[in-house]
Amino acid sequence: MDRANLAFRWEVFNVANTPLFGQPNSDFSSGVAGQITTLSGDQRTMQFALRLSF
């Protein structure tokens, strides 16, 4: 008797979608010194997986 198993996975990272700010700009010769203009992480990310074992 052959058996097969099907598994589904859904993973979510940063569910609340809170911003992860980067480091402040340290170039004092520009007009953006001390401002945060980048993000250090990704926004909300989801991934799906389907696995068939037999």
N, CA, C, O and CB atoms as a CASP TS submission, in Angstrom:
PFRMAT TS
TARGET T0000
AUTHOR 0000-0000-0000
METHOD Language model
MODEL 1
PARENT N/A
ATOM      1  N   MET     1       0.842  -1.176   0.000  1.00  0.00           N
ATOM      2  CA  MET     1       0.000   0.000   0.000  1.00  0.00           C
ATOM      3  C   MET     1       0.893   1.246   0.000  1.00  0.00           C
ATOM      4  O   MET     1       1.730   1.413   0.887  1.00  0.00           O
ATOM      5  CB  MET     1      -0.961  -0.006   1.223  1.00  0.00           C
ATOM      6  N   ASP     2       0.713   2.105  -0.982  1.00  0.00           N
ATOM      7  CA  ASP     2       1.490   3.342  -1.070  1.00  0.00           C
ATOM      8  C   ASP     2       0.800   4.437  -0.262  1.00  0.00           C
ATOM      9  O   ASP     2      -0.423   4.574  -0.268  1.00  0.00           O
ATOM     10  CB  ASP     2       1.666   3.785  -2.550  1.00  0.00           C
ATOM     11  N   ARG     3       1.633   5.211   0.435  1.00  0.00           N
ATOM     12  CA  ARG     3       1.108   6.326   1.223  1.00  0.00           C
ATOM     13  C   ARG     3       1.760   7.613   0.760  1.00  0.00           C
ATOM     14  O   ARG     3       2.950   7.638   0.445  1.00  0.00           O
ATOM     15  CB  ARG     3       1.350   6.106   2.739  1.00  0.00           C
ATOM     16  N   ALA     4       1.000   8.652   0.721  1.00  0.00           N
ATOM     17  CA  ALA     4       1.510   9.977   0.367  1.00  0.00           C
ATOM     18  C   ALA     4       1.094  10.964   1.455  1.00  0.00           C
ATOM     19  O   ALA     4       0.029  10.832   2.059  1.00  0.00           O
ATOM     20  CB  ALA     4       0.983  10.433  -1.037  1.00  0.00           C
ATOM     21  N   ASN     5       1.931  11.928   1.686  1.00  0.00           N
ATOM     22  CA  ASN     5       1.672  12.942   2.689  1.00  0.00           C
ATOM     23  C   ASN     5       1.851  14.308   2.047  1.00  0.00           C
ATOM     24  O   ASN     5       2.870  14.565   1.405  1.00  0.00           O
ATOM     25  CB  ASN     5       2.605  12.772   3.918  1.00  0.00           C
ATOM     26  N   LEU     6       0.877  15.177   2.215  1.00  0.00           N
ATOM     27  CA  LEU     6       0.932  16.525   1.657  1.00  0.00           C
ATOM     28  C   LEU     6       0.929  17.517   2.812  1.00  0.00           C
ATOM     29  O   LEU     6       0.040  17.481   3.664  1.00  0.00           O
ATOM     30  CB  LEU     6      -0.263  16.790   0.681  1.00  0.00           C
ATOM     31  N   ALA     7       1.915  18.397   2.841  1.00  0.00           N
ATOM     32  CA  ALA     7       2.017  19.397   3.911  1.00  0.00           C
ATOM     33  C   ALA     7       2.053  20.787   3.293  1.00  0.00           C
ATOM     34  O   ALA     7       2.732  21.021   2.293  1.00  0.00           O
ATOM     35  CB  ALA     7       3.283  19.153   4.791  1.00  0.00           C
ATOM     36  N   PHE     8       1.311  21.704   3.903  1.00  0.00           N
ATOM     37  CA  PHE     8       1.267  23.094   3.465  1.00  0.00           C
ATOM     38  C   PHE     8       1.805  23.954   4.593  1.00  0.00           C
ATOM     39  O   PHE     8       1.457  23.747   5.755  1.00  0.00           O
ATOM     40  CB  PHE     8      -0.181  23.528   3.064  1.00  0.00           C
ATOM     41  N   ARG     9       2.651  24.917   4.257  1.00  0.00           N
ATOM     42  CA  ARG     9       3.242  25.807   5.263  1.00  0.00           C
ATOM     43  C   ARG     9       3.110  27.250   4.796  1.00  0.00           C
ATOM     44  O   ARG     9       3.327  27.564   3.626  1.00  0.00           O
ATOM     45  CB  ARG     9       4.736  25.448   5.521  1.00  0.00           C
ATOM     46  N   TRP    10       2.748  28.127   5.743  1.00  0.00           N
ATOM     47  CA  TRP    10       2.651  29.560   5.472  1.00  0.00           C
ATOM     48  C   TRP    10       3.430  30.266   6.575  1.00  0.00           C
ATOM     49  O   TRP    10       3.078  30.164   7.750  1.00  0.00           O
ATOM     50  CB  TRP    10       1.143  30.053   5.412  1.00  0.00           C
ATOM     51  N   GLU    11       4.486  30.979   6.198  1.00  0.00           N
ATOM     52  CA  GLU    11       5.313  31.691   7.175  1.00  0.00           C
ATOM     53  C   GLU    11       5.213  33.185   6.906  1.00  0.00           C
ATOM     54  O   GLU    11       5.263  33.629   5.759  1.00  0.00           O
ATOM     55  CB  GLU    11       6.799  31.215   7.114  1.00  0.00           C
ATOM     56  N   VAL    12       5.071  33.956   7.987  1.00  0.00           N
ATOM     57  CA  VAL    12       4.952  35.408   7.878  1.00  0.00           C
ATOM     58  C   VAL    12       6.009  36.034   8.779  1.00  0.00           C
ATOM     59  O   VAL    12       6.130  35.679   9.952  1.00  0.00           O
ATOM     60  CB  VAL    12       3.510  35.899   8.267  1.00  0.00           C
ATOM     61  N   PHE    13       6.767  36.962   8.223  1.00  0.00           N
ATOM     62  CA  PHE    13       7.794  37.688   8.975  1.00  0.00           C
ATOM     63  C   PHE    13       7.383  39.157   9.054  1.00  0.00           C
ATOM     64  O   PHE    13       6.882  39.712   8.077  1.00  0.00           O
ATOM     65  CB  PHE    13       9.209  37.534   8.308  1.00  0.00           C
ATOM     66  N   ASN    14       7.587  39.777  10.190  1.00  0.00           N
ATOM     67  CA  ASN    14       7.208  41.161  10.457  1.00  0.00           C
ATOM     68  C   ASN    14       5.703  41.336  10.263  1.00  0.00           C
ATOM     69  O   ASN    14       5.266  42.181   9.481  1.00  0.00           O
ATOM     70  CB  ASN    14       7.991  42.129   9.540  1.00  0.00           C
ATOM     71  N   VAL    15       4.921  40.541  10.973  1.00  0.00           N
ATOM     72  CA  VAL    15       3.464  40.518  10.830  1.00  0.00           C
ATOM     73  C   VAL    15       2.855  41.893  11.076  1.00  0.00           C
ATOM     74  O   VAL    15       1.957  42.305  10.342  1.00  0.00           O
ATOM     75  CB  VAL    15       2.855  39.502  11.792  1.00  0.00           C
ATOM     76  N   ALA    16       3.320  42.598  12.080  1.00  0.00           N
ATOM     77  CA  ALA    16       2.753  43.908  12.406  1.00  0.00           C
ATOM     78  C   ALA    16       3.207  44.992  11.432  1.00  0.00           C
ATOM     79  O   ALA    16       2.723  46.123  11.496  1.00  0.00           O
ATOM     80  CB  ALA    16       3.135  44.301  13.824  1.00  0.00           C
ATOM     81  N   ASN    17       4.130  44.658  10.533  1.00  0.00           N
ATOM     82  CA  ASN    17       4.647  45.580   9.527  1.00  0.00           C
ATOM     83  C   ASN    17       5.234  46.838  10.173  1.00  0.00           C
ATOM     84  O   ASN    17       5.049  47.945   9.667  1.00  0.00           O
ATOM     85  CB  ASN    17       3.538  45.964   8.543  1.00  0.00           C
ATOM     86  N   THR    18       5.941  46.663  11.291  1.00  0.00           N
ATOM     87  CA  THR    18       6.595  47.787  11.944  1.00  0.00           C
ATOM     88  C   THR    18       7.899  48.103  11.224  1.00  0.00           C
ATOM     89  O   THR    18       8.627  47.185  10.847  1.00  0.00           O
ATOM     90  CB  THR    18       6.855  47.483  13.438  1.00  0.00           C
ATOM     91  N   PRO    19       8.206  49.371  11.026  1.00  0.00           N
ATOM     92  CA  PRO    19       9.428  49.721  10.306  1.00  0.00           C
ATOM     93  C   PRO    19      10.675  49.426  11.138  1.00  0.00           C
ATOM     94  O   PRO    19      10.693  49.655  12.347  1.00  0.00           O
ATOM     95  CB  PRO    19       9.403  51.194   9.911  1.00  0.00           C
ATOM     96  N   LEU    20      11.692  48.928  10.492  1.00  0.00           N
ATOM     97  CA  LEU    20      12.995  48.695  11.113  1.00  0.00           C
ATOM     98  C   LEU    20      13.952  49.712  10.505  1.00  0.00           C
ATOM     99  O   LEU    20      14.504  49.489   9.428  1.00  0.00           O
ATOM    100  CB  LEU    20      13.503  47.206  10.891  1.00  0.00           C
ATOM    101  N   PHE    21      14.143  50.819  11.195  1.00  0.00           N
ATOM    102  CA  PHE    21      14.903  51.935  10.650  1.00  0.00           C
ATOM    103  C   PHE    21      16.396  51.639  10.602  1.00  0.00           C
ATOM    104  O   PHE    21      16.927  50.927  11.454  1.00  0.00           O
ATOM    105  CB  PHE    21      14.652  53.182  11.468  1.00  0.00           C
ATOM    106  N   GLY    22      17.066  52.193   9.598  1.00  0.00           N
ATOM    107  CA  GLY    22      18.505  52.070   9.456  1.00  0.00           C
ATOM    108  C   GLY    22      19.222  53.089  10.328  1.00  0.00           C
ATOM    109  O   GLY    22      18.599  53.793  11.122  1.00  0.00           O
ATOM    110  N   GLN    23      20.532  53.157  10.171  1.00  0.00           N
ATOM    111  CA  GLN    23      21.340  54.093  10.941  1.00  0.00           C
ATOM    112  C   GLN    23      21.177  55.521  10.399  1.00  0.00           C
ATOM    113  O   GLN    23      20.976  55.705   9.199  1.00  0.00           O
ATOM    114  CB  GLN    23      22.823  53.670  10.912  1.00  0.00           C
ATOM    115  N   PRO    24      21.263  56.522  11.269  1.00  0.00           N
ATOM    116  CA  PRO    24      21.188  57.909  10.797  1.00  0.00           C
ATOM    117  C   PRO    24      22.376  58.241   9.888  1.00  0.00           C
ATOM    118  O   PRO    24      23.463  57.683  10.034  1.00  0.00           O
ATOM    119  CB  PRO    24      21.147  58.884  11.995  1.00  0.00           C
ATOM    120  N   ASN    25      22.149  59.144   8.966  1.00  0.00           N
ATOM    121  CA  ASN    25      23.192  59.575   8.043  1.00  0.00           C
ATOM    122  C   ASN    25      24.265  60.325   8.833  1.00  0.00           C
ATOM    123  O   ASN    25      23.944  61.225   9.609  1.00  0.00           O
ATOM    124  CB  ASN    25      22.603  60.471   6.907  1.00  0.00           C
ATOM    125  N   SER    26      25.526  59.965   8.642  1.00  0.00           N
ATOM    126  CA  SER    26      26.615  60.588   9.408  1.00  0.00           C
ATOM    127  C   SER    26      27.471  61.518   8.557  1.00  0.00           C
ATOM    128  O   SER    26      28.546  61.928   8.993  1.00  0.00           O
ATOM    129  CB  SER    26      27.495  59.516  10.023  1.00  0.00           C
ATOM    130  N   ASP    27      27.021  61.854   7.367  1.00  0.00           N
ATOM    131  CA  ASP    27      27.762  62.761   6.486  1.00  0.00           C
ATOM    132  C   ASP    27      27.374  64.200   6.824  1.00  0.00           C
ATOM    133  O   ASP    27      26.338  64.694   6.378  1.00  0.00           O
ATOM    134  CB  ASP    27      27.476  62.444   4.977  1.00  0.00           C
ATOM    135  N   PHE    28      28.215  64.865   7.615  1.00  0.00           N
ATOM    136  CA  PHE    28      27.899  66.216   8.078  1.00  0.00           C
ATOM    137  C   PHE    28      28.067  67.275   7.001  1.00  0.00           C
ATOM    138  O   PHE    28      27.639  68.414   7.194  1.00  0.00           O
ATOM    139  CB  PHE    28      28.763  66.564   9.250  1.00  0.00           C
ATOM    140  N   SER    29      28.679  66.930   5.870  1.00  0.00           N
ATOM    141  CA  SER    29      28.842  67.917   4.799  1.00  0.00           C
ATOM    142  C   SER    29      27.580  68.014   3.928  1.00  0.00           C
ATOM    143  O   SER    29      27.478  68.911   3.091  1.00  0.00           O
ATOM    144  CB  SER    29      30.057  67.556   3.928  1.00  0.00           C
ATOM    145  N   SER    30      26.637  67.114   4.115  1.00  0.00           N
ATOM    146  CA  SER    30      25.393  67.175   3.338  1.00  0.00           C
ATOM    147  C   SER    30      24.281  67.747   4.201  1.00  0.00           C
ATOM    148  O   SER    30      24.447  67.929   5.408  1.00  0.00           O
ATOM    149  CB  SER    30      24.998  65.771   2.804  1.00  0.00           C
ATOM    150  N   GLY    31      23.174  68.021   3.587  1.00  0.00           N
ATOM    151  CA  GLY    31      22.051  68.592   4.319  1.00  0.00           C
ATOM    152  C   GLY    31      21.193  67.561   5.021  1.00  0.00           C
ATOM    153  O   GLY    31      20.190  67.922   5.636  1.00  0.00           O
ATOM    154  N   VAL    32      21.552  66.289   4.949  1.00  0.00           N
ATOM    155  CA  VAL    32      20.737  65.235   5.562  1.00  0.00           C
ATOM    156  C   VAL    32      21.427  64.609   6.771  1.00  0.00           C
ATOM    157  O   VAL    32      21.107  63.478   7.135  1.00  0.00           O
ATOM    158  CB  VAL    32      20.419  64.154   4.536  1.00  0.00           C
ATOM    159  N   ALA    33      22.342  65.298   7.384  1.00  0.00           N
ATOM    160  CA  ALA    33      23.062  64.750   8.536  1.00  0.00           C
ATOM    161  C   ALA    33      22.086  64.474   9.676  1.00  0.00           C
ATOM    162  O   ALA    33      21.291  65.336  10.050  1.00  0.00           O
ATOM    163  CB  ALA    33      24.178  65.720   9.002  1.00  0.00           C
ATOM    164  N   GLY    34      22.158  63.272  10.218  1.00  0.00           N
ATOM    165  CA  GLY    34      21.312  62.882  11.330  1.00  0.00           C
ATOM    166  C   GLY    34      19.947  62.369  10.935  1.00  0.00           C
ATOM    167  O   GLY    34      19.188  61.924  11.797  1.00  0.00           O
ATOM    168  N   GLN    35      19.612  62.417   9.666  1.00  0.00           N
ATOM    169  CA  GLN    35      18.307  61.924   9.221  1.00  0.00           C
ATOM    170  C   GLN    35      18.394  60.438   8.868  1.00  0.00           C
ATOM    171  O   GLN    35      19.415  59.961   8.372  1.00  0.00           O
ATOM    172  CB  GLN    35      17.802  62.739   8.004  1.00  0.00           C
ATOM    173  N   ILE    36      17.323  59.735   9.128  1.00  0.00           N
ATOM    174  CA  ILE    36      17.243  58.318   8.769  1.00  0.00           C
ATOM    175  C   ILE    36      16.501  58.231   7.443  1.00  0.00           C
ATOM    176  O   ILE    36      15.326  58.587   7.357  1.00  0.00           O
ATOM    177  CB  ILE    36      16.522  57.468   9.889  1.00  0.00           C
ATOM    178  N   THR    37      17.187  57.759   6.413  1.00  0.00           N
ATOM    179  CA  THR    37      16.605  57.709   5.070  1.00  0.00           C
ATOM    180  C   THR    37      16.490  56.291   4.534  1.00  0.00           C
ATOM    181  O   THR    37      16.052  56.104   3.399  1.00  0.00           O
ATOM    182  CB  THR    37      17.430  58.539   4.119  1.00  0.00           C
ATOM    183  N   THR    38      16.874  55.279   5.322  1.00  0.00           N
ATOM    184  CA  THR    38      16.821  53.901   4.853  1.00  0.00           C
ATOM    185  C   THR    38      16.161  53.013   5.905  1.00  0.00           C
ATOM    186  O   THR    38      16.001  53.395   7.064  1.00  0.00           O
ATOM    187  CB  THR    38      18.235  53.386   4.522  1.00  0.00           C
ATOM    188  N   LEU    39      15.788  51.833   5.464  1.00  0.00           N
ATOM    189  CA  LEU    39      15.277  50.807   6.368  1.00  0.00           C
ATOM    190  C   LEU    39      16.331  49.720   6.492  1.00  0.00           C
ATOM    191  O   LEU    39      17.025  49.416   5.522  1.00  0.00           O
ATOM    192  CB  LEU    39      13.919  50.220   5.860  1.00  0.00           C
ATOM    193  N   SER    40      16.459  49.130   7.675  1.00  0.00           N
ATOM    194  CA  SER    40      17.469  48.094   7.873  1.00  0.00           C
ATOM    195  C   SER    40      16.928  46.703   7.586  1.00  0.00           C
ATOM    196  O   SER    40      17.702  45.754   7.457  1.00  0.00           O
ATOM    197  CB  SER    40      18.001  48.151   9.286  1.00  0.00           C
ATOM    198  N   GLY    41      15.629  46.569   7.486  1.00  0.00           N
ATOM    199  CA  GLY    41      15.037  45.257   7.239  1.00  0.00           C
ATOM    200  C   GLY    41      13.958  45.330   6.186  1.00  0.00           C
ATOM    201  O   GLY    41      13.598  46.408   5.714  1.00  0.00           O
ATOM    202  N   ASP    42      13.455  44.186   5.831  1.00  0.00           N
ATOM    203  CA  ASP    42      12.389  44.109   4.848  1.00  0.00           C
ATOM    204  C   ASP    42      11.057  44.454   5.490  1.00  0.00           C
ATOM    205  O   ASP    42      10.883  44.365   6.706  1.00  0.00           O
ATOM    206  CB  ASP    42      12.336  42.716   4.216  1.00  0.00           C
ATOM    207  N   GLN    43      10.130  44.848   4.641  1.00  0.00           N
ATOM    208  CA  GLN    43       8.779  45.050   5.128  1.00  0.00           C
ATOM    209  C   GLN    43       8.140  43.685   5.324  1.00  0.00           C
ATOM    210  O   GLN    43       8.842  42.675   5.358  1.00  0.00           O
ATOM    211  CB  GLN    43       7.947  45.929   4.149  1.00  0.00           C
ATOM    212  N   ARG    44       6.839  43.641   5.452  1.00  0.00           N
ATOM    213  CA  ARG    44       6.155  42.372   5.686  1.00  0.00           C
ATOM    214  C   ARG    44       6.487  41.385   4.564  1.00  0.00           C
ATOM    215  O   ARG    44       6.386  41.717   3.382  1.00  0.00           O
ATOM    216  CB  ARG    44       4.621  42.588   5.787  1.00  0.00           C
ATOM    217  N   THR    45       6.879  40.185   4.943  1.00  0.00           N
ATOM    218  CA  THR    45       7.239  39.145   3.988  1.00  0.00           C
ATOM    219  C   THR    45       6.458  37.885   4.313  1.00  0.00           C
ATOM    220  O   THR    45       6.358  37.484   5.473  1.00  0.00           O
ATOM    221  CB  THR    45       8.765  38.868   4.007  1.00  0.00           C
ATOM    222  N   MET    46       5.903  37.263   3.277  1.00  0.00           N
ATOM    223  CA  MET    46       5.185  36.000   3.444  1.00  0.00           C
ATOM    224  C   MET    46       5.766  34.986   2.472  1.00  0.00           C
ATOM    225  O   MET    46       6.173  35.330   1.363  1.00  0.00           O
ATOM    226  CB  MET    46       3.649  36.180   3.212  1.00  0.00           C
ATOM    227  N   GLN    47       5.798  33.745   2.902  1.00  0.00           N
ATOM    228  CA  GLN    47       6.218  32.683   2.000  1.00  0.00           C
ATOM    229  C   GLN    47       5.338  31.455   2.214  1.00  0.00           C
ATOM    230  O   GLN    47       4.917  31.144   3.328  1.00  0.00           O
ATOM    231  CB  GLN    47       7.708  32.334   2.218  1.00  0.00           C
ATOM    232  N   PHE    48       5.084  30.782   1.119  1.00  0.00           N
ATOM    233  CA  PHE    48       4.243  29.606   1.123  1.00  0.00           C
ATOM    234  C   PHE    48       5.067  28.421   0.665  1.00  0.00           C
ATOM    235  O   PHE    48       5.969  28.568  -0.159  1.00  0.00           O
ATOM    236  CB  PHE    48       3.004  29.801   0.227  1.00  0.00           C
ATOM    237  N   ALA    49       4.764  27.248   1.195  1.00  0.00           N
ATOM    238  CA  ALA    49       5.466  26.022   0.783  1.00  0.00           C
ATOM    239  C   ALA    49       4.468  24.880   0.744  1.00  0.00           C
ATOM    240  O   ALA    49       3.564  24.789   1.574  1.00  0.00           O
ATOM    241  CB  ALA    49       6.650  25.688   1.749  1.00  0.00           C
ATOM    242  N   LEU    50       4.652  24.020  -0.227  1.00  0.00           N
ATOM    243  CA  LEU    50       3.852  22.820  -0.365  1.00  0.00           C
ATOM    244  C   LEU    50       4.812  21.662  -0.534  1.00  0.00           C
ATOM    245  O   LEU    50       5.671  21.692  -1.415  1.00  0.00           O
ATOM    246  CB  LEU    50       2.855  22.920  -1.562  1.00  0.00           C
ATOM    247  N   ARG    51       4.677  20.638   0.300  1.00  0.00           N
ATOM    248  CA  ARG    51       5.605  19.506   0.269  1.00  0.00           C
ATOM    249  C   ARG    51       4.823  18.206   0.109  1.00  0.00           C
ATOM    250  O   ARG    51       3.892  17.920   0.861  1.00  0.00           O
ATOM    251  CB  ARG    51       6.472  19.466   1.556  1.00  0.00           C
ATOM    252  N   LEU    52       5.220  17.445  -0.870  1.00  0.00           N
ATOM    253  CA  LEU    52       4.612  16.148  -1.141  1.00  0.00           C
ATOM    254  C   LEU    52       5.645  15.070  -0.857  1.00  0.00           C
ATOM    255  O   LEU    52       6.693  15.018  -1.500  1.00  0.00           O
ATOM    256  CB  LEU    52       4.094  16.056  -2.611  1.00  0.00           C
ATOM    257  N   SER    53       5.345  14.211   0.109  1.00  0.00           N
ATOM    258  CA  SER    53       6.236  13.104   0.455  1.00  0.00           C
ATOM    259  C   SER    53       5.555  11.794   0.082  1.00  0.00           C
ATOM    260  O   SER    53       4.388  11.576   0.407  1.00  0.00           O
ATOM    261  CB  SER    53       6.605  13.128   1.973  1.00  0.00           C
ATOM    262  N   PHE    54       6.291  10.929  -0.599  1.00  0.00           N
ATOM    263  CA  PHE    54       5.739   9.606  -0.956  1.00  0.00           C
ATOM    264  C   PHE    54       6.796   8.564  -0.898  1.00  0.00           C
ATOM    265  O   PHE    54       6.524   7.394  -1.165  1.00  0.00           O
ATOM    266  CB  PHE    54       5.116   9.618  -2.339  1.00  0.00           C
TER
END
